[in-house]
Amino acid sequence: MSRPNWAPHKGIGKKMKQRAIGNDQVGEIGLGCMGMSFAYSGGNDEESLEVLGRSIDLGCNFWDTADMYGAGKNEILLSKVLSGRRSEVFLATKFANVYDRSLTSHQDLVANGAPYIVDGTPEYIRKCVDKSLERLGIDQIDLYYQHRVDPRTPIEETVGAMAELVKQGKVRYLGLSEAKEQTVRRAHAVHPITAVQSEFSLWTRDFQNDVIPACKELGIAFVPYSPLGRGFLTGEIKKFDDLGADDWRRTNPRFAGENFDLNYRIVDAVKAVAERKQVKPGQIALAWVLAHGHHIIPIPGTKRIGYLQENIAAAEVRLTAAEMEELSAIQPPVGPRYPEISMALVAG
């Protein structure tokens, strides 16, 4: 496989500092792998494999995937690198967002043709973990998340079944995604929760005053996904038509119609700080997230070597108290972070 041309970015001459997740240490910026196989346009497996390999070389060794990303395709993609470098990667994957309806026990929803199904039943969990292990080509998952909270199944029942996977050696640590504070506390009382993953950035601050402090109190890592506002905060998306025809973001209310132009003021504010510090806007956005606590490990997604390096270099950017205050004062974006039907799934 040929290696693409790339030049190092300032700040990545050495491997990243690390942050704790469970009893492990990982690079303080991880890698979201969803966009390599799902939701965003322009994916290329060969280039994605280069990104995965390079991420390990640079100490970005915390990878995040899920069984629903490309209906298992993303896990299969990662397996091609894991087969030779498994010991160098802290791997997280997820279950609960049903992509294969033949697996779910929620037959009432299947019968009614529901467009979205979340399943946290023990039966479904047992099926999903074995399929993920097979696709990934590994014997054990480092961190296994419930992707969304199933409102029909008590969280105690779901986490109890997940805990059995730890006893069986199939999983090392347990996590929740898009869970509210009380859900996290209830789950943690059944079995230690190692990480909570939710959207968090200058673009989405829903969990700043409850879940994030609760995670710090309980010794749980908080893992922000989309810390770059689904790419918006980088300033690289300048108009709606910059999004490919098959790009999921075309359905996102914050990108649609006049909301796009109204929300671009956030990019302009981030750019102003970036220009003064002579770094990239995306690096400022990541530095703001990192500054909220040493228990926070963001996982920006990318499928490009250049953006990978840029994101990793953000770990070396330090914001002053005045800069943090300036950025935090930016008004949140206009529009919900998901379409209405998807927002129903993040009730937690």
RAPE-V66723 format. One record per pair of residues at least 12 apart in sequence whose ideal C-beta (glycine too) atoms are under 7 Angstrom apart, sorted by the first residue. I is the first residue (numbers start at 0). J is the second residue. If there is no record, write none. Layout:
BEGIN
i:I j:J
i:I j:J
END
This chain:
BEGIN
i:0 j:45
i:0 j:48
i:2 j:49
i:3 j:46
i:3 j:49
i:3 j:304
i:5 j:304
i:5 j:305
i:5 j:308
i:7 j:308
i:8 j:308
i:8 j:309
i:8 j:312
i:9 j:312
i:10 j:312
i:10 j:315
i:11 j:57
i:11 j:308
i:11 j:311
i:11 j:312
i:14 j:57
i:14 j:58
i:15 j:27
i:15 j:28
i:15 j:58
i:15 j:59
i:15 j:311
i:15 j:314
i:16 j:314
i:18 j:293
i:18 j:296
i:19 j:220
i:20 j:89
i:20 j:193
i:20 j:194
i:20 j:220
i:20 j:296
i:21 j:172
i:21 j:193
i:23 j:89
i:25 j:60
i:25 j:61
i:25 j:89
i:25 j:296
i:26 j:58
i:26 j:59
i:26 j:60
i:26 j:61
i:27 j:289
i:27 j:296
i:27 j:314
i:28 j:59
i:28 j:285
i:28 j:297
i:28 j:299
i:28 j:310
i:28 j:311
i:28 j:313
i:28 j:314
i:29 j:59
i:29 j:61
i:29 j:62
i:29 j:63
i:29 j:296
i:29 j:297
i:29 j:298
i:30 j:54
i:30 j:59
i:30 j:61
i:30 j:62
i:30 j:63
i:30 j:298
i:31 j:63
i:31 j:224
i:31 j:298
i:31 j:299
i:31 j:300
i:32 j:62
i:32 j:63
i:32 j:64
i:32 j:73
i:32 j:77
i:32 j:300
i:33 j:68
i:33 j:73
i:33 j:300
i:34 j:300
i:34 j:302
i:35 j:47
i:35 j:73
i:35 j:76
i:35 j:302
i:36 j:68
i:36 j:69
i:36 j:72
i:36 j:73
i:36 j:76
i:37 j:68
i:37 j:69
i:37 j:73
i:38 j:247
i:39 j:246
i:39 j:247
i:40 j:243
i:40 j:245
i:40 j:246
i:41 j:243
i:42 j:302
i:44 j:76
i:46 j:302
i:47 j:76
i:47 j:302
i:48 j:79
i:48 j:80
i:49 j:304
i:50 j:301
i:50 j:302
i:50 j:303
i:50 j:304
i:50 j:307
i:51 j:77
i:51 j:80
i:52 j:80
i:53 j:304
i:53 j:307
i:54 j:307
i:55 j:84
i:55 j:87
i:55 j:88
i:57 j:311
i:59 j:311
i:60 j:87
i:60 j:88
i:60 j:89
i:61 j:89
i:61 j:296
i:61 j:298
i:62 j:77
i:62 j:88
i:62 j:90
i:62 j:91
i:63 j:91
i:63 j:298
i:64 j:77
i:64 j:92
i:65 j:92
i:65 j:93
i:65 j:146
i:66 j:92
i:66 j:93
i:66 j:94
i:66 j:98
i:66 j:127
i:66 j:130
i:66 j:131
i:67 j:96
i:67 j:98
i:67 j:146
i:70 j:98
i:70 j:99
i:71 j:134
i:74 j:92
i:74 j:131
i:74 j:134
i:74 j:135
i:75 j:134
i:77 j:135
i:78 j:134
i:78 j:135
i:78 j:136
i:81 j:135
i:81 j:136
i:81 j:137
i:82 j:136
i:85 j:137
i:89 j:141
i:90 j:140
i:90 j:141
i:91 j:141
i:91 j:142
i:91 j:144
i:91 j:174
i:92 j:131
i:92 j:135
i:92 j:140
i:92 j:143
i:93 j:144
i:93 j:146
i:93 j:176
i:94 j:124
i:94 j:127
i:94 j:128
i:94 j:145
i:94 j:146
i:95 j:117
i:95 j:118
i:95 j:119
i:95 j:145
i:95 j:146
i:95 j:147
i:95 j:149
i:96 j:117
i:96 j:146
i:96 j:147
i:97 j:116
i:97 j:117
i:97 j:118
i:100 j:116
i:102 j:123
i:102 j:126
i:102 j:127
i:103 j:116
i:103 j:118
i:103 j:123
i:104 j:118
i:104 j:120
i:104 j:122
i:104 j:123
i:105 j:118
i:105 j:151
i:114 j:340
i:115 j:340
i:115 j:344
i:117 j:147
i:117 j:149
i:117 j:344
i:118 j:149
i:119 j:145
i:119 j:148
i:119 j:149
i:119 j:152
i:119 j:157
i:120 j:152
i:121 j:156
i:121 j:160
i:124 j:160
i:124 j:161
i:128 j:143
i:128 j:164
i:128 j:169
i:128 j:170
i:132 j:169
i:139 j:168
i:139 j:169
i:139 j:170
i:139 j:171
i:140 j:169
i:140 j:170
i:141 j:171
i:141 j:172
i:142 j:171
i:142 j:172
i:142 j:174
i:142 j:193
i:142 j:194
i:143 j:161
i:143 j:164
i:143 j:170
i:143 j:173
i:143 j:174
i:144 j:174
i:144 j:175
i:144 j:176
i:144 j:196
i:145 j:157
i:145 j:175
i:145 j:176
i:146 j:176
i:147 j:176
i:147 j:177
i:147 j:344
i:147 j:345
i:148 j:177
i:148 j:178
i:148 j:182
i:148 j:347
i:150 j:346
i:154 j:182
i:154 j:185
i:154 j:186
i:155 j:185
i:155 j:189
i:158 j:173
i:158 j:186
i:158 j:189
i:158 j:190
i:159 j:189
i:161 j:173
i:161 j:190
i:162 j:189
i:162 j:190
i:172 j:193
i:172 j:194
i:173 j:190
i:173 j:192
i:173 j:193
i:174 j:192
i:174 j:193
i:174 j:194
i:174 j:195
i:174 j:196
i:175 j:192
i:175 j:195
i:176 j:196
i:176 j:197
i:177 j:197
i:177 j:345
i:177 j:347
i:178 j:195
i:178 j:347
i:179 j:210
i:179 j:347
i:180 j:209
i:180 j:210
i:180 j:213
i:182 j:347
i:183 j:195
i:183 j:210
i:183 j:213
i:184 j:213
i:187 j:217
i:192 j:219
i:193 j:219
i:193 j:220
i:194 j:219
i:194 j:220
i:194 j:222
i:195 j:210
i:195 j:214
i:195 j:219
i:195 j:221
i:195 j:222
i:196 j:222
i:196 j:224
i:197 j:210
i:197 j:223
i:198 j:223
i:198 j:224
i:198 j:225
i:198 j:336
i:199 j:223
i:199 j:226
i:199 j:288
i:200 j:223
i:200 j:225
i:200 j:226
i:200 j:227
i:200 j:228
i:200 j:232
i:200 j:284
i:200 j:288
i:201 j:228
i:201 j:232
i:201 j:265
i:201 j:269
i:201 j:284
i:201 j:287
i:201 j:326
i:201 j:329
i:202 j:228
i:202 j:231
i:202 j:232
i:202 j:265
i:202 j:332
i:203 j:336
i:204 j:331
i:211 j:291
i:211 j:292
i:214 j:294
i:215 j:292
i:215 j:294
i:220 j:294
i:220 j:296
i:221 j:294
i:221 j:295
i:222 j:296
i:222 j:298
i:223 j:288
i:223 j:295
i:223 j:297
i:224 j:298
i:226 j:284
i:226 j:285
i:226 j:288
i:226 j:297
i:226 j:299
i:227 j:281
i:227 j:284
i:227 j:285
i:227 j:299
i:229 j:248
i:229 j:251
i:231 j:262
i:231 j:266
i:232 j:265
i:232 j:266
i:232 j:269
i:232 j:280
i:232 j:281
i:232 j:284
i:233 j:280
i:233 j:281
i:234 j:266
i:234 j:270
i:234 j:280
i:239 j:254
i:239 j:259
i:242 j:254
i:250 j:338
i:252 j:334
i:252 j:335
i:252 j:338
i:253 j:332
i:253 j:333
i:253 j:334
i:253 j:336
i:258 j:333
i:258 j:334
i:261 j:333
i:262 j:332
i:262 j:333
i:265 j:329
i:265 j:332
i:266 j:280
i:268 j:329
i:269 j:283
i:269 j:284
i:272 j:322
i:272 j:325
i:272 j:326
i:276 j:316
i:278 j:316
i:279 j:309
i:281 j:309
i:281 j:310
i:281 j:313
i:282 j:309
i:282 j:312
i:282 j:313
i:282 j:316
i:283 j:316
i:285 j:297
i:285 j:299
i:285 j:310
i:285 j:313
i:286 j:313
i:286 j:316
i:286 j:318
i:287 j:318
i:287 j:323
i:287 j:326
i:289 j:314
i:290 j:318
i:290 j:323
END
